[in-house]
Amino acid sequence: MKLISIVVPCYNESEVLPMFYREITKVMSELKNYRFELVFVDDGSRDDTLAQLKSMSHSDNRVKYLSFSRNFGKESAMLAGLEHTTGDYVAIMDADCQDPPSLLPEMVPFLNEGYDCIATRRVSRKGEPPIRSFCARIFYKLINSISKVEMVDGARDYRLMTRQMVDAITSCQEYNRYSKGLWQFVGFKTKWLEYKNVERAAGETKWSFWKLFKYAIEGIVAFSTVPLTLAAFFGILFCLIAFIMIIVIIVKTITFGDPVSGWPSLACIIIFVSGVQLFFLGIIGEYLAKTYLETKHRPKYIIRESNTSDIKIIEPKA
C-alpha cells in the first residue's frame, strides 16, 4: 500500500484544527487502499495549537508534528513539512478548511494516470474584499508579462505530488522562497482541478493586505529581473530627453533671444526625476537585499520540538 503524506502548516489555528482533523480523517477512511501520515508544522503559534497537535499525536500514531522556535512564515513551514515526509505521494493543504479535504479522493486517481502533480485553483473569489481580488488579478497579469515562469491565476498551494516532484522542490534551497513560482519552475506534468472559493471554517486570516503585497513583491523579485532592466531603460530615456531639451533651449535662446525662465516647472521636473531615481534605487536595493540574505546561509527554519526522532532539534544549553 502506497503512503500519502499530508503537510499542514499551522499558525494560531486552534479554533479550526478539530474541524480540520475530523474532515481529513473522514477522507482518509474513504481511501482504503492507501496509508497516511499527517505532518503538522506549528509555525510558532501563540495559542494552544501545539497542545492540540500533541493530543492528536497521542491518540493517532499517523500524526507527526514539527514546532518552530518562532514564526518563520508559511513558506518555511511548507518546506519543513516537505523535507520531513516519507510518503510516495505528498499533499499540502491549509488547516483552515479553505482547501477542501474532500477533493483529495479526486486527486489520487490522476497520479495513477501519469500526472506528477494535481493542483487546485479557485475559479471565484467570493468572500474576499473586492480590492484584494482586483489587486490579485492585476498581480497575475503583471508577473506573467515579465516572468518566464507562468503563474496560474487563482492557484492554491493545495496540491498532491509524486515523490519525484517533492524532491525537485526541496532541492531548490533558496532562502527567499515563493512556492507558487517554484511549483511552476520545476515543471512536471500537472493536472488542474477547479473549485469555488471556500471561506475559513473558523478564526481569522493571517494574510493582511500588506502581507499579501510584500508576498507579491517576493514573487516578482524571485522570478523576474525585468524591473532592473526597466531602471536602465528609464535612465537612458531621461538622458535622451535632457539632451534634447538642452538643444531646444540653446537653439531657442540663439534664435529668439528668449531668457531662460520657468523655475516652478523646472523644480517640478527635478522632483519628478529624483522620485524616479529613488524608486529604481529601491528596486535595486530589493534585489541586493535578497542577495545579501542568500549569502548569509541562515537556516530557513529552526525546529524546537517534534514527536519524530529523525530530525535535528536545537537543544537548550544547560
C-alpha positions in Angstrom: 0.0 0.0 0.0 1.4 3.4 -1.0 1.8 6.0 1.7 0.3 9.5 1.3 1.9 12.2 3.4 -0.2 15.3 4.1 1.6 18.5 5.1 -0.4 21.0 7.1 1.2 24.4 8.0 -0.4 25.8 11.2 -0.2 29.3 12.7 -2.7 30.0 15.5 -5.2 27.5 14.2 -6.6 26.2 17.5 -10.1 27.1 16.6 -10.2 25.2 13.3 -7.9 22.3 14.0 -10.6 20.0 15.5 -12.8 20.6 12.4 -9.9 20.0 10.0 -8.9 16.8 11.8 -12.4 15.4 11.6 -12.6 16.2 7.9 -9.3 14.8 7.0 -9.8 11.6 8.9 -13.1 11.1 7.2 -11.4 11.5 3.8 -8.5 9.1 4.8 -11.1 6.4 5.7 -12.5 6.6 2.2 -9.1 5.9 0.6 -8.8 2.4 2.0 -6.0 1.3 -0.4 -3.6 3.9 0.9 -1.7 4.5 4.2 -1.4 8.0 5.6 0.8 10.3 7.7 -0.2 13.8 8.8 2.7 16.2 9.1 1.6 19.3 11.0 4.0 22.2 11.1 3.4 24.6 14.0 4.8 27.9 12.8 5.4 29.5 16.1 1.8 29.6 17.2 0.9 31.7 20.2 -2.3 29.8 21.1 -2.8 26.2 22.1 -2.2 24.8 18.5 0.8 22.8 19.7 -1.0 21.4 22.7 -3.8 20.2 20.3 -1.2 18.6 17.9 0.4 16.8 20.9 -3.0 15.5 21.9 -3.7 14.3 18.4 -0.4 12.5 18.1 -1.1 10.6 21.4 -4.4 9.3 20.1 -3.4 8.8 16.4 0.1 7.5 15.5 -0.3 8.8 12.0 0.1 12.4 13.3 3.5 14.0 13.3 4.2 17.5 14.4 7.1 19.9 14.0 7.1 23.0 16.2 9.3 26.0 15.2 11.2 28.1 17.7 9.4 31.2 16.3 7.2 32.2 13.4 9.2 31.7 10.2 6.3 32.1 7.8 4.2 29.7 5.7 6.9 29.2 3.0 9.3 27.8 5.7 6.6 25.7 7.2 5.8 24.1 3.8 9.4 23.4 3.2 9.9 21.8 6.6 6.9 19.7 6.1 8.0 18.5 2.6 11.5 17.8 3.9 10.2 15.6 6.7 7.7 13.5 4.7 8.2 9.9 3.8 5.2 9.2 1.5 5.2 8.0 -2.1 2.7 10.9 -2.7 2.7 14.2 -0.8 -0.2 16.7 -0.4 -0.1 20.2 1.0 -3.3 21.8 2.5 -4.2 24.6 4.9 -5.7 23.8 8.2 -8.5 26.5 7.8 -10.5 24.2 5.6 -10.3 26.6 2.7 -8.5 23.8 0.9 -11.4 21.2 0.9 -10.0 17.8 2.1 -12.9 16.2 0.2 -11.0 16.9 -3.1 -8.3 14.5 -2.2 -10.1 11.3 -3.4 -10.5 13.1 -6.8 -6.8 13.8 -7.0 -5.3 10.4 -6.3 -6.6 8.6 -9.5 -4.9 11.2 -11.7 -1.5 10.4 -10.3 -2.1 6.8 -11.3 -2.8 8.1 -14.8 0.7 9.5 -15.2 0.4 13.0 -13.8 3.1 14.2 -11.4 1.1 16.9 -9.7 -2.6 17.5 -9.1 -3.0 21.2 -8.3 -6.1 23.3 -7.4 -7.1 26.7 -8.4 -10.1 28.9 -7.4 -12.4 30.0 -10.1 -14.1 32.5 -7.9 -13.1 34.8 -5.0 -16.4 35.0 -3.2 -16.0 36.3 0.3 -12.8 38.2 -0.4 -12.7 42.1 -0.2 -13.1 43.5 -3.8 -9.9 45.4 -3.6 -7.9 42.3 -2.8 -9.5 40.4 -5.7 -8.7 43.3 -8.0 -5.1 43.5 -6.9 -4.7 39.8 -7.2 -5.8 39.8 -10.8 -3.5 42.7 -11.6 -0.6 41.0 -10.0 -1.0 37.8 -12.0 -1.3 39.8 -15.3 1.8 41.8 -14.3 4.0 38.9 -13.3 3.1 36.7 -16.3 4.1 39.6 -18.6 7.6 40.0 -17.0 8.4 36.4 -15.9 9.4 33.4 -18.0 7.6 31.1 -15.5 3.9 31.2 -15.9 1.8 31.8 -12.8 -1.7 30.5 -12.8 -4.3 32.9 -11.6 -6.2 31.6 -8.6 -3.7 28.8 -8.0 -3.5 27.5 -4.4 -0.7 25.7 -2.5 -3.2 22.8 -2.1 -1.8 20.0 -4.3 -0.9 16.4 -4.4 2.5 15.5 -5.8 4.7 12.5 -6.5 7.9 11.9 -4.6 10.0 12.9 -7.6 8.4 16.3 -7.8 8.7 16.8 -4.0 12.4 16.0 -4.2 12.7 18.6 -7.0 11.0 21.2 -4.9 13.1 20.6 -1.8 16.3 20.7 -3.9 15.5 24.4 -4.5 17.2 25.7 -1.4 17.0 29.5 -1.8 16.3 31.5 1.4 13.7 33.8 -0.2 11.0 31.3 -1.3 8.0 31.8 -3.4 6.3 28.4 -3.8 3.7 29.4 -6.3 6.6 30.1 -8.7 8.6 27.1 -7.6 5.8 24.7 -8.4 5.8 26.0 -12.0 9.6 26.3 -12.2 10.3 22.6 -11.6 7.8 21.7 -14.3 6.4 18.1 -14.3 3.0 17.1 -15.7 0.3 18.9 -13.8 -3.5 18.5 -13.8 -5.5 21.4 -12.5 -8.7 21.0 -10.5 -11.0 24.0 -10.3 -13.3 24.8 -7.4 -15.2 27.7 -6.0 -13.7 29.7 -3.1 -14.4 28.3 0.4 -14.3 30.7 3.3 -12.5 29.9 6.5 -14.3 27.4 8.8 -13.2 29.5 11.9 -10.7 32.0 13.1 -9.2 34.9 11.1 -7.0 35.0 8.1 -3.3 35.6 8.8 -2.8 37.3 5.4 -3.4 41.1 5.7 -3.3 43.3 2.6 0.2 44.5 3.5 1.5 40.9 3.9 0.0 39.9 0.5 1.6 43.0 -1.1 5.0 42.0 0.3 4.5 38.4 -0.8 3.7 39.7 -4.3 7.0 41.7 -4.3 8.8 38.5 -3.3 7.3 36.7 -6.3 8.3 39.5 -8.7 11.9 39.7 -7.4 12.3 35.9 -7.3 11.1 35.2 -10.8 11.9 38.3 -12.9 14.8 40.7 -13.5 12.7 42.9 -15.7 12.4 45.7 -13.0 16.2 46.0 -13.2 16.0 46.3 -17.0 13.4 49.0 -16.6 15.7 51.0 -14.3 18.3 51.0 -17.1 15.7 51.9 -19.7 14.4 54.8 -17.8 17.9 56.1 -17.2 18.6 56.1 -20.9 15.2 57.7 -21.7 15.7 60.6 -19.3 19.2 61.2 -20.5 17.9 61.5 -24.1 15.1 63.8 -23.0 17.5 66.0 -21.1 19.9 66.1 -24.1 17.0 67.1 -26.5 15.8 69.8 -24.1 19.3 71.3 -23.9 19.5 71.5 -27.7 16.0 73.1 -27.8 16.9 75.7 -25.2 20.2 76.6 -26.9 18.5 77.0 -30.3 15.6 79.0 -28.9 17.9 81.3 -27.0 20.2 82.0 -30.0 17.3 82.4 -32.5 14.7 84.4 -30.4 16.9 85.7 -27.6 14.4 84.5 -25.0 15.7 84.5 -21.5 15.8 81.2 -19.5 12.6 81.1 -17.4 10.2 78.7 -15.8 11.6 78.0 -12.4 8.4 76.4 -11.0 8.3 73.9 -13.9 12.0 73.2 -13.5 11.5 72.4 -9.8 8.7 70.0 -10.6 10.9 68.3 -13.2 13.7 67.9 -10.7 11.4 66.5 -8.1 9.9 64.1 -10.6 13.2 62.8 -11.9 14.5 62.5 -8.3 11.5 60.4 -7.4 12.0 58.1 -10.4 15.7 57.7 -9.4 14.8 56.9 -5.8 12.1 54.4 -7.0 14.6 52.5 -9.1 17.2 52.7 -6.4 14.6 51.0 -4.2 14.2 48.2 -6.8 17.9 47.7 -7.0 18.0 47.7 -3.2 15.4 45.0 -3.1 17.4 42.7 -5.3 20.6 43.5 -3.3 18.8 42.7 0.0 17.7 39.3 -1.4 21.2 38.6 -2.5 22.5 39.6 0.9 20.1 37.3 2.7 21.0 34.4 0.4 24.8 34.8 1.2 24.2 34.5 4.9 23.1 30.9 4.6 20.9 31.1 7.7 18.6 28.2 8.3 15.2 28.6 6.8 13.5 27.3 10.0 14.5 26.1 13.4 12.7 23.2 15.0 12.2 23.5 18.7 10.1 20.4 19.4 8.8 17.4 17.5 7.5 13.8 18.1 9.8 12.4 15.4 13.4 11.3 16.1 14.9 11.7 12.6 15.4 15.5 12.8 17.9 17.8 14.3 16.5 19.9 17.1 18.3 22.9 18.7 18.7 21.8 22.3 18.8 24.5 25.1 22.2 24.8 26.8 22.4 23.7 30.4 
